[in-house]
Amino acid sequence: MGRGRSKNSLPQVPKNQKSDGYDVEFSQELADQEDLEAQARANAANQRVQLNKQNR
């Protein structure tokens, strides 16, 4: 028969991972301890990436 269109198609992004489309600014005044820890982890990861780029 060949390649037909499948009736069961999967979305590219699962519904539970889709963004609501709202961009939210980070506010230092409203940040809790978990936000600060996440920001520190992100900064450390960015520094590791920069070091790896320099060492290539």
Phi and psi restraints in degrees (range 20) as a CNS / XPLOR table:
assign (resid 1 and name C) (resid 2 and name N)
       (resid 2 and name CA) (resid 2 and name C) 1.0 105.3 20.0 2
assign (resid 2 and name N) (resid 2 and name CA)
       (resid 2 and name C) (resid 3 and name N) 1.0 -168.8 20.0 2
assign (resid 2 and name C) (resid 3 and name N)
       (resid 3 and name CA) (resid 3 and name C) 1.0 -89.1 20.0 2
assign (resid 3 and name N) (resid 3 and name CA)
       (resid 3 and name C) (resid 4 and name N) 1.0 115.3 20.0 2
assign (resid 3 and name C) (resid 4 and name N)
       (resid 4 and name CA) (resid 4 and name C) 1.0 -105.7 20.0 2
assign (resid 4 and name N) (resid 4 and name CA)
       (resid 4 and name C) (resid 5 and name N) 1.0 172.7 20.0 2
assign (resid 4 and name C) (resid 5 and name N)
       (resid 5 and name CA) (resid 5 and name C) 1.0 -80.7 20.0 2
assign (resid 5 and name N) (resid 5 and name CA)
       (resid 5 and name C) (resid 6 and name N) 1.0 130.1 20.0 2
assign (resid 5 and name C) (resid 6 and name N)
       (resid 6 and name CA) (resid 6 and name C) 1.0 -78.3 20.0 2
assign (resid 6 and name N) (resid 6 and name CA)
       (resid 6 and name C) (resid 7 and name N) 1.0 136.3 20.0 2
assign (resid 6 and name C) (resid 7 and name N)
       (resid 7 and name CA) (resid 7 and name C) 1.0 -74.8 20.0 2
assign (resid 7 and name N) (resid 7 and name CA)
       (resid 7 and name C) (resid 8 and name N) 1.0 -25.9 20.0 2
assign (resid 7 and name C) (resid 8 and name N)
       (resid 8 and name CA) (resid 8 and name C) 1.0 -97.3 20.0 2
assign (resid 8 and name N) (resid 8 and name CA)
       (resid 8 and name C) (resid 9 and name N) 1.0 100.2 20.0 2
assign (resid 8 and name C) (resid 9 and name N)
       (resid 9 and name CA) (resid 9 and name C) 1.0 -109.3 20.0 2
assign (resid 9 and name N) (resid 9 and name CA)
       (resid 9 and name C) (resid 10 and name N) 1.0 141.1 20.0 2
assign (resid 9 and name C) (resid 10 and name N)
       (resid 10 and name CA) (resid 10 and name C) 1.0 -97.9 20.0 2
assign (resid 10 and name N) (resid 10 and name CA)
       (resid 10 and name C) (resid 11 and name N) 1.0 139.0 20.0 2
assign (resid 10 and name C) (resid 11 and name N)
       (resid 11 and name CA) (resid 11 and name C) 1.0 -70.0 20.0 2
assign (resid 11 and name N) (resid 11 and name CA)
       (resid 11 and name C) (resid 12 and name N) 1.0 155.0 20.0 2
assign (resid 11 and name C) (resid 12 and name N)
       (resid 12 and name CA) (resid 12 and name C) 1.0 -67.0 20.0 2
assign (resid 12 and name N) (resid 12 and name CA)
       (resid 12 and name C) (resid 13 and name N) 1.0 -37.7 20.0 2
assign (resid 12 and name C) (resid 13 and name N)
       (resid 13 and name CA) (resid 13 and name C) 1.0 -123.6 20.0 2
assign (resid 13 and name N) (resid 13 and name CA)
       (resid 13 and name C) (resid 14 and name N) 1.0 124.9 20.0 2
assign (resid 13 and name C) (resid 14 and name N)
       (resid 14 and name CA) (resid 14 and name C) 1.0 -59.3 20.0 2
assign (resid 14 and name N) (resid 14 and name CA)
       (resid 14 and name C) (resid 15 and name N) 1.0 147.9 20.0 2
assign (resid 14 and name C) (resid 15 and name N)
       (resid 15 and name CA) (resid 15 and name C) 1.0 -57.9 20.0 2
assign (resid 15 and name N) (resid 15 and name CA)
       (resid 15 and name C) (resid 16 and name N) 1.0 -34.9 20.0 2
assign (resid 15 and name C) (resid 16 and name N)
       (resid 16 and name CA) (resid 16 and name C) 1.0 -74.3 20.0 2
assign (resid 16 and name N) (resid 16 and name CA)
       (resid 16 and name C) (resid 17 and name N) 1.0 -8.4 20.0 2
assign (resid 16 and name C) (resid 17 and name N)
       (resid 17 and name CA) (resid 17 and name C) 1.0 -108.8 20.0 2
assign (resid 17 and name N) (resid 17 and name CA)
       (resid 17 and name C) (resid 18 and name N) 1.0 0.6 20.0 2
assign (resid 17 and name C) (resid 18 and name N)
       (resid 18 and name CA) (resid 18 and name C) 1.0 -75.8 20.0 2
assign (resid 18 and name N) (resid 18 and name CA)
       (resid 18 and name C) (resid 19 and name N) 1.0 144.5 20.0 2
assign (resid 18 and name C) (resid 19 and name N)
       (resid 19 and name CA) (resid 19 and name C) 1.0 -81.6 20.0 2
assign (resid 19 and name N) (resid 19 and name CA)
       (resid 19 and name C) (resid 20 and name N) 1.0 151.6 20.0 2
assign (resid 19 and name C) (resid 20 and name N)
       (resid 20 and name CA) (resid 20 and name C) 1.0 -81.8 20.0 2
assign (resid 20 and name N) (resid 20 and name CA)
       (resid 20 and name C) (resid 21 and name N) 1.0 -4.7 20.0 2
assign (resid 20 and name C) (resid 21 and name N)
       (resid 21 and name CA) (resid 21 and name C) 1.0 88.7 20.0 2
assign (resid 21 and name N) (resid 21 and name CA)
       (resid 21 and name C) (resid 22 and name N) 1.0 -1.0 20.0 2
assign (resid 21 and name C) (resid 22 and name N)
       (resid 22 and name CA) (resid 22 and name C) 1.0 -95.0 20.0 2
assign (resid 22 and name N) (resid 22 and name CA)
       (resid 22 and name C) (resid 23 and name N) 1.0 126.6 20.0 2
assign (resid 22 and name C) (resid 23 and name N)
       (resid 23 and name CA) (resid 23 and name C) 1.0 -92.4 20.0 2
assign (resid 23 and name N) (resid 23 and name CA)
       (resid 23 and name C) (resid 24 and name N) 1.0 128.4 20.0 2
assign (resid 23 and name C) (resid 24 and name N)
       (resid 24 and name CA) (resid 24 and name C) 1.0 -115.9 20.0 2
assign (resid 24 and name N) (resid 24 and name CA)
       (resid 24 and name C) (resid 25 and name N) 1.0 127.8 20.0 2
assign (resid 24 and name C) (resid 25 and name N)
       (resid 25 and name CA) (resid 25 and name C) 1.0 -77.8 20.0 2
assign (resid 25 and name N) (resid 25 and name CA)
       (resid 25 and name C) (resid 26 and name N) 1.0 146.3 20.0 2
assign (resid 25 and name C) (resid 26 and name N)
       (resid 26 and name CA) (resid 26 and name C) 1.0 -80.4 20.0 2
assign (resid 26 and name N) (resid 26 and name CA)
       (resid 26 and name C) (resid 27 and name N) 1.0 132.0 20.0 2
assign (resid 26 and name C) (resid 27 and name N)
       (resid 27 and name CA) (resid 27 and name C) 1.0 -116.8 20.0 2
assign (resid 27 and name N) (resid 27 and name CA)
       (resid 27 and name C) (resid 28 and name N) 1.0 117.4 20.0 2
assign (resid 27 and name C) (resid 28 and name N)
       (resid 28 and name CA) (resid 28 and name C) 1.0 -61.2 20.0 2
assign (resid 28 and name N) (resid 28 and name CA)
       (resid 28 and name C) (resid 29 and name N) 1.0 -34.6 20.0 2
assign (resid 28 and name C) (resid 29 and name N)
       (resid 29 and name CA) (resid 29 and name C) 1.0 -67.3 20.0 2
assign (resid 29 and name N) (resid 29 and name CA)
       (resid 29 and name C) (resid 30 and name N) 1.0 -30.9 20.0 2
assign (resid 29 and name C) (resid 30 and name N)
       (resid 30 and name CA) (resid 30 and name C) 1.0 -97.2 20.0 2
assign (resid 30 and name N) (resid 30 and name CA)
       (resid 30 and name C) (resid 31 and name N) 1.0 0.4 20.0 2
assign (resid 30 and name C) (resid 31 and name N)
       (resid 31 and name CA) (resid 31 and name C) 1.0 -72.7 20.0 2
assign (resid 31 and name N) (resid 31 and name CA)
       (resid 31 and name C) (resid 32 and name N) 1.0 138.8 20.0 2
assign (resid 31 and name C) (resid 32 and name N)
       (resid 32 and name CA) (resid 32 and name C) 1.0 -100.7 20.0 2
assign (resid 32 and name N) (resid 32 and name CA)
       (resid 32 and name C) (resid 33 and name N) 1.0 -177.3 20.0 2
assign (resid 32 and name C) (resid 33 and name N)
       (resid 33 and name CA) (resid 33 and name C) 1.0 -61.1 20.0 2
assign (resid 33 and name N) (resid 33 and name CA)
       (resid 33 and name C) (resid 34 and name N) 1.0 -38.4 20.0 2
assign (resid 33 and name C) (resid 34 and name N)
       (resid 34 and name CA) (resid 34 and name C) 1.0 -64.9 20.0 2
assign (resid 34 and name N) (resid 34 and name CA)
       (resid 34 and name C) (resid 35 and name N) 1.0 -38.0 20.0 2
assign (resid 34 and name C) (resid 35 and name N)
       (resid 35 and name CA) (resid 35 and name C) 1.0 -63.1 20.0 2
assign (resid 35 and name N) (resid 35 and name CA)
       (resid 35 and name C) (resid 36 and name N) 1.0 -43.0 20.0 2
assign (resid 35 and name C) (resid 36 and name N)
       (resid 36 and name CA) (resid 36 and name C) 1.0 -66.1 20.0 2
assign (resid 36 and name N) (resid 36 and name CA)
       (resid 36 and name C) (resid 37 and name N) 1.0 -39.2 20.0 2
assign (resid 36 and name C) (resid 37 and name N)
       (resid 37 and name CA) (resid 37 and name C) 1.0 -66.5 20.0 2
assign (resid 37 and name N) (resid 37 and name CA)
       (resid 37 and name C) (resid 38 and name N) 1.0 -40.3 20.0 2
assign (resid 37 and name C) (resid 38 and name N)
       (resid 38 and name CA) (resid 38 and name C) 1.0 -65.0 20.0 2
assign (resid 38 and name N) (resid 38 and name CA)
       (resid 38 and name C) (resid 39 and name N) 1.0 -38.8 20.0 2
assign (resid 38 and name C) (resid 39 and name N)
       (resid 39 and name CA) (resid 39 and name C) 1.0 -66.0 20.0 2
assign (resid 39 and name N) (resid 39 and name CA)
       (resid 39 and name C) (resid 40 and name N) 1.0 -39.1 20.0 2
assign (resid 39 and name C) (resid 40 and name N)
       (resid 40 and name CA) (resid 40 and name C) 1.0 -65.4 20.0 2
assign (resid 40 and name N) (resid 40 and name CA)
       (resid 40 and name C) (resid 41 and name N) 1.0 -41.5 20.0 2
assign (resid 40 and name C) (resid 41 and name N)
       (resid 41 and name CA) (resid 41 and name C) 1.0 -63.4 20.0 2
assign (resid 41 and name N) (resid 41 and name CA)
       (resid 41 and name C) (resid 42 and name N) 1.0 -40.2 20.0 2
assign (resid 41 and name C) (resid 42 and name N)
       (resid 42 and name CA) (resid 42 and name C) 1.0 -65.8 20.0 2
assign (resid 42 and name N) (resid 42 and name CA)
       (resid 42 and name C) (resid 43 and name N) 1.0 -40.8 20.0 2
assign (resid 42 and name C) (resid 43 and name N)
       (resid 43 and name CA) (resid 43 and name C) 1.0 -64.7 20.0 2
assign (resid 43 and name N) (resid 43 and name CA)
       (resid 43 and name C) (resid 44 and name N) 1.0 -41.2 20.0 2
assign (resid 43 and name C) (resid 44 and name N)
       (resid 44 and name CA) (resid 44 and name C) 1.0 -64.7 20.0 2
assign (resid 44 and name N) (resid 44 and name CA)
       (resid 44 and name C) (resid 45 and name N) 1.0 -39.6 20.0 2
assign (resid 44 and name C) (resid 45 and name N)
       (resid 45 and name CA) (resid 45 and name C) 1.0 -65.3 20.0 2
assign (resid 45 and name N) (resid 45 and name CA)
       (resid 45 and name C) (resid 46 and name N) 1.0 -40.8 20.0 2
assign (resid 45 and name C) (resid 46 and name N)
       (resid 46 and name CA) (resid 46 and name C) 1.0 -62.4 20.0 2
assign (resid 46 and name N) (resid 46 and name CA)
       (resid 46 and name C) (resid 47 and name N) 1.0 -39.2 20.0 2
assign (resid 46 and name C) (resid 47 and name N)
       (resid 47 and name CA) (resid 47 and name C) 1.0 -65.6 20.0 2
assign (resid 47 and name N) (resid 47 and name CA)
       (resid 47 and name C) (resid 48 and name N) 1.0 -40.0 20.0 2
assign (resid 47 and name C) (resid 48 and name N)
       (resid 48 and name CA) (resid 48 and name C) 1.0 -63.2 20.0 2
assign (resid 48 and name N) (resid 48 and name CA)
       (resid 48 and name C) (resid 49 and name N) 1.0 -40.0 20.0 2
assign (resid 48 and name C) (resid 49 and name N)
       (resid 49 and name CA) (resid 49 and name C) 1.0 -63.9 20.0 2
assign (resid 49 and name N) (resid 49 and name CA)
       (resid 49 and name C) (resid 50 and name N) 1.0 -44.3 20.0 2
assign (resid 49 and name C) (resid 50 and name N)
       (resid 50 and name CA) (resid 50 and name C) 1.0 -62.4 20.0 2
assign (resid 50 and name N) (resid 50 and name CA)
       (resid 50 and name C) (resid 51 and name N) 1.0 -40.9 20.0 2
assign (resid 50 and name C) (resid 51 and name N)
       (resid 51 and name CA) (resid 51 and name C) 1.0 -64.3 20.0 2
assign (resid 51 and name N) (resid 51 and name CA)
       (resid 51 and name C) (resid 52 and name N) 1.0 -40.9 20.0 2
assign (resid 51 and name C) (resid 52 and name N)
       (resid 52 and name CA) (resid 52 and name C) 1.0 -65.5 20.0 2
assign (resid 52 and name N) (resid 52 and name CA)
       (resid 52 and name C) (resid 53 and name N) 1.0 -36.4 20.0 2
assign (resid 52 and name C) (resid 53 and name N)
       (resid 53 and name CA) (resid 53 and name C) 1.0 -67.4 20.0 2
assign (resid 53 and name N) (resid 53 and name CA)
       (resid 53 and name C) (resid 54 and name N) 1.0 -37.3 20.0 2
assign (resid 53 and name C) (resid 54 and name N)
       (resid 54 and name CA) (resid 54 and name C) 1.0 -71.3 20.0 2
assign (resid 54 and name N) (resid 54 and name CA)
       (resid 54 and name C) (resid 55 and name N) 1.0 -31.5 20.0 2
assign (resid 54 and name C) (resid 55 and name N)
       (resid 55 and name CA) (resid 55 and name C) 1.0 -82.5 20.0 2
assign (resid 55 and name N) (resid 55 and name CA)
       (resid 55 and name C) (resid 56 and name N) 1.0 -1.6 20.0 2
